[in-house]
Amino acid sequence: LRESERKLRLIADNTTEVVLAYNMDHRLIYVNPALEKLTGYTVAELQEANFINWLHPEDEARMMRWWEELFAGKSFQGEEFRIVTKDGQVKWCLGSWGPLYDESGRQIGIQGRDRDITERKRSEEDLRESEERFTAFMNNSPIVAWLKDPATWTFRYINNAFEEVFDITREVITKKTDFDMWPEEIARQLRENDLRVMSSDKPIQTSEDVPLPDGTVHHWLVFKFLLHTPSGKRFLAGTAVDITERK
């Protein structure tokens, strides 16, 4: 038993994840060095403080309920929460917690593992802000713009100008391809231009004749290119300017 405990402690002491255990009096009875690195507090300081003391104020009420339910025997998996470090930084954690039992099956505390996901959350926030900037920019542009998924050729995004010019909403068009939108001869020409971009992975500038909802054919100066996302997914992107009057 001693050898088994020694091995378990050795593993816990050297993992990058935080490992903690509390007794039923809410006293910290075990913590590995990863928590010191995460919070900036020493083990002695952590033992003197309650877990709630270093929670982010906005998460405190939710985590208090979570804390009480843990001591009542409930388990939690994949709970996200924020902590405030000793030097005032806010960090995100992903925690999995559950009851701690003795050999007779009696609950003697709670135990858990927390992982620092701050960088992941920052990346998600940066991506969200980037998408919001992109959407705001495109929705205020007079140029018609769209994204298509080459796997299905359905539209994945259209800007406000596209909605207004072709009298269709984003919700409806995401289920449609060019062949659902326009006559076959026109849709075939649009698809050929799309495939040119896909095969060469180079932008093209071309002209396309596409009718409006009232049936009048308009002439468009079109730019098409591949858009690569950080996750590796590709979209066929396009912008178009109505040059009917000029032509």
N, C-alpha and C positions, 0 to 999 in steps of 0.2 A: 504493500500500500504506500509506504514512504517513497519507494522507487517510482511508482506510478505518479504520485503527486509531484515528485521532483521533475519528472519529464514533462508533465503538463505545465508546471510553472515555467520551465525553461522555454517551452514553446510560446506561452503567453507573454513572457518577458521579452521575447525577440520578434514578436509580430508587430507590424505597423498599425494594426487595428487596436483600438482601445478595448481593453477587457476589464470589466468591473464586477464587483459583487457587494451587496449590502445585506446586513442582517435585518431582522424584523423590527429593530429599533431605528431603522433608517440610517445606521452607521456604516460607513464605508469599511469593509473588512478586507478587500483586496482590490488593487489597481496595478496595472502594468505600466512601465515607463512611457508608453505611447501617450498616455493622458497628460503627463507633464509636458511633453513636447507639443501637444495639441493646445492646451490651455495656458501654459506658461506658469502655472501654479506648481508648487512642490507637493509631494505626497502628503506631508504633514498638513499643509494648508488645505488640501483637498479633503483630508480626513476630518478636519475641523468644520468644513462647510457642507451644507446640504447640496445635493445635486441641483436643486432648484435655484440655488444662489448664483450659478453661472449661466443660467438660461437667458436667452434673449427675452426682453419684456413682452414682446408681441406673441411669443410662443408659450409663455408661462402658464396661462390658464388652461390651455389644451394639454400641456404636458403634466400639469398637476393632476388632471383627471386620469391621464395615462399612468402616472406614478401610483395613484391610489388603487387602480385596477390591477396593477402588477402585484401589489402586496395582497390582493384578494385572489390571486391565483391565475390571472389572465396573462396571455402572452401576446407580444406584438412583433411583427416582422416588417422590415422596410419602412420604419417611421422616420420621416425627415424633420429635423428641427435645427434651430440655430443656438449657438452659445456665444458668450462674450468672453474673450480671453483676458488675462490679467492686464495686458497693455491696451485693452479697449477694442481689439479687432473683433469683427463678427465672422464666425465660421459656421459653415453648414455641416451637419453630420447625418449619417444614415444609420439608424440603430435597430437592432433586433434584441429583444429582451424577453425574459420569462422567469418563472419561479425557480428558486433553488431549494432542493429537497435533501433531507438526510437519508440515511440508509433505511429508515422505517417508512419513508414516504411522506413525512411531515414537512411542511414548508418551513424553511428556516431563514429565508431571505429571497432576494432576487439577483439575477445575474444577467449580464448583457455584453454585447459587442457593438462598438460604434466605429464607423469609418468616416474619415474626413473627405467630404465631397465638395469642398469649397471651390476648387478649380473647375469641376464639372458644372456647378451651378453658375459660376461666372461665365463660362463658355456658353451656357444656355441663355443667360441674360444678354450677352453680347450678340448672340445669334438673333434673339428676339428683337433687340433694338435695331439690328441691321435690317431685319425683315420689315420692321415698322417704317424705317427710313425709306427703304425701297418702295414699299406700298404707298407711302405718302407722296414720294416723288412721282411715281408713275400715275397715281390717281389725279394729280394736278397737272399732268402733261396733256397738251392737246393732241399729241400723237397717239394713234391707235397702237396698242401693245398687247402681246399675249405670250403664253408659254404652253407648249404641248409636251405630253409624255410620249417619247418615241416608242415605248413598249406597247401602247394602245392607240396612240395618235389622238387621244382625247385631249381637250383643252384643260389645263390645270390652273390657269390664271388668265384673266383679262382685266384691263384697267377700266376706269370709268368712261374714257372716251370710246372704247370698244362697245361697252354696254349701250351707250347713247346712240352711236352710229348704227349699230346692227340690232338695236332694240331687243336685247337679250340679257338675262341676268347671269351672274357667275354660277349660281346654284344650278341653273338649267344647262349651261354650256359645258360643264364639267362631265356631262354624260354624252357629249356629242363629238364627232369628228368633222372634218371638212365635208365629207360625203353626206353627213346629216344636215349640213348647213346650206350647201350650194349645189347647183346642177352638177352632174357627174363630170362633164367635160372640164368645167372650171376646177372642181375638186381634184381631178387627176393632175392638172397643171400645177396646182398648189403643192400636191404631194410630191411631184417630181422635183420641184425646187427644194422641198424639205429634205428629200433623199440626197440631193447634191451636197447639202450642208453636212448631213450625217456621214456621207462617204469620205468627204475631204477634211472634215473638222475645221473648215475655214469659213469665215463670213462671206456672204454673197450680197450683192446689190442687184435688184432686178425690178421689173414692172409686172404687175398682175392686174387683171381686170376682174373685179368682184362686184356683184350687184348688191344694192341696198335692199332693205325689206320691201320697198315699193316696186322693185323690179328694175330700176334704172341702173345701168352698168357704170361703175365709176372706175377710173384709172388710179392705181396706187403705186407710188415709189416705195419699194419694200426692202428692208434690211433683215436678213435672217442669219442666225449664228447659234452655236451650241453654248449652253450655259452649264457649267460644271459646279455642283454644290460641294461644300466641305465634306459631305458624307460619301461623295463619289457618284452620286446620281446625276444623270444628264437630262437636260430639257432642251427642246428646240424652241428658241426664242425668236420673236419677230416684232418689228415695229413698222408702221406704214403711214405715209403721208398722202392725203388725197390730192392728186395733181390734175384732176379732171378739167378744171377751168383753164389751167395753164396749157394743157394738151390741146 
